[in-house]
Amino acid sequence: MARFLGLSILLAIVLYGIWPYYGILRINNALEASDAQALAPVVDLAAIQAHYKARVGSSVDSLLPQGQMDQAESGSANRTSGGQASSQNPLQLDADKVIGWLASNIKQLGDAALDQAISLDWVRSTLLAASRQASGQTSTNFIGAIDFAFFESWDRFVIRLGKLGADPTFVILTLEGAEWRVTDITS
């Protein structure tokens, strides 16, 4: 009985270990199809868009002066309540509000643009271009372009297309329910 239990646990571990590689095979087969909709079952488009929005948002935040949104909001509140802000230059407060307004609108416009730009067609063309760059071939062989693929955690699997140091593309698979799906693509 103990031997059967031990073999069952070992089999479960082995099956779990090869499970994401089956996901890679599914991605490869979907990329070989001419229709981008073939990728829909293996791609979480909303997660990819969310990761890109987070990266763009942090880029926008790094370009603008720190704390402008907070200063603009507190400045208008202080000015209306007659608080400390009355001793500050009103032009500075208006400039702070404008910068805060610009920051929020840049993020909103960026989000809308990313929702339109990041589609299944974009995912397909990005994965194919990364595969071609990594393998040096013109074929759609996604598997042939993989230089590294392994677990990052129990529910996250990282695929590297191309050699490390040669501008590789990383494809992140996340376990969603009973399937491994692409949730991020980074260079």
JOSUL-V92703 format. One record per residue. N is the residue number from 1. BURIAL is + if it has 24 or more other ideal C-beta (glycine too) atoms within 12 Angstrom, else -. Layout:
n=N burial=BURIAL
n=N burial=BURIAL
//
This chain:
n=1 burial=-
n=2 burial=-
n=3 burial=-
n=4 burial=-
n=5 burial=-
n=6 burial=-
n=7 burial=-
n=8 burial=-
n=9 burial=-
n=10 burial=-
n=11 burial=-
n=12 burial=-
n=13 burial=-
n=14 burial=-
n=15 burial=-
n=16 burial=-
n=17 burial=-
n=18 burial=-
n=19 burial=-
n=20 burial=+
n=21 burial=-
n=22 burial=-
n=23 burial=+
n=24 burial=+
n=25 burial=-
n=26 burial=+
n=27 burial=+
n=28 burial=+
n=29 burial=-
n=30 burial=+
n=31 burial=+
n=32 burial=-
n=33 burial=-
n=34 burial=-
n=35 burial=-
n=36 burial=-
n=37 burial=-
n=38 burial=-
n=39 burial=+
n=40 burial=-
n=41 burial=-
n=42 burial=+
n=43 burial=+
n=44 burial=+
n=45 burial=+
n=46 burial=-
n=47 burial=-
n=48 burial=+
n=49 burial=+
n=50 burial=-
n=51 burial=+
n=52 burial=+
n=53 burial=+
n=54 burial=-
n=55 burial=-
n=56 burial=+
n=57 burial=-
n=58 burial=-
n=59 burial=-
n=60 burial=+
n=61 burial=-
n=62 burial=-
n=63 burial=-
n=64 burial=+
n=65 burial=-
n=66 burial=-
n=67 burial=-
n=68 burial=+
n=69 burial=+
n=70 burial=-
n=71 burial=+
n=72 burial=+
n=73 burial=-
n=74 burial=-
n=75 burial=+
n=76 burial=-
n=77 burial=-
n=78 burial=-
n=79 burial=+
n=80 burial=-
n=81 burial=-
n=82 burial=-
n=83 burial=-
n=84 burial=-
n=85 burial=+
n=86 burial=-
n=87 burial=-
n=88 burial=-
n=89 burial=-
n=90 burial=-
n=91 burial=-
n=92 burial=-
n=93 burial=+
n=94 burial=-
n=95 burial=-
n=96 burial=+
n=97 burial=+
n=98 burial=-
n=99 burial=+
n=100 burial=+
n=101 burial=-
n=102 burial=-
n=103 burial=+
n=104 burial=-
n=105 burial=-
n=106 burial=-
n=107 burial=+
n=108 burial=-
n=109 burial=-
n=110 burial=+
n=111 burial=-
n=112 burial=-
n=113 burial=-
n=114 burial=+
n=115 burial=-
n=116 burial=-
n=117 burial=-
n=118 burial=+
n=119 burial=-
n=120 burial=+
n=121 burial=-
n=122 burial=-
n=123 burial=+
n=124 burial=+
n=125 burial=-
n=126 burial=+
n=127 burial=+
n=128 burial=+
n=129 burial=+
n=130 burial=+
n=131 burial=+
n=132 burial=-
n=133 burial=-
n=134 burial=+
n=135 burial=+
n=136 burial=-
n=137 burial=-
n=138 burial=-
n=139 burial=-
n=140 burial=+
n=141 burial=+
n=142 burial=+
n=143 burial=+
n=144 burial=-
n=145 burial=+
n=146 burial=+
n=147 burial=+
n=148 burial=-
n=149 burial=+
n=150 burial=-
n=151 burial=-
n=152 burial=-
n=153 burial=-
n=154 burial=-
n=155 burial=-
n=156 burial=-
n=157 burial=+
n=158 burial=+
n=159 burial=+
n=160 burial=+
n=161 burial=+
n=162 burial=+
n=163 burial=-
n=164 burial=-
n=165 burial=-
n=166 burial=-
n=167 burial=-
n=168 burial=+
n=169 burial=+
n=170 burial=+
n=171 burial=+
n=172 burial=+
n=173 burial=+
n=174 burial=+
n=175 burial=-
n=176 burial=-
n=177 burial=-
n=178 burial=-
n=179 burial=-
n=180 burial=+
n=181 burial=+
n=182 burial=+
n=183 burial=+
n=184 burial=+
n=185 burial=+
n=186 burial=-
n=187 burial=-
//
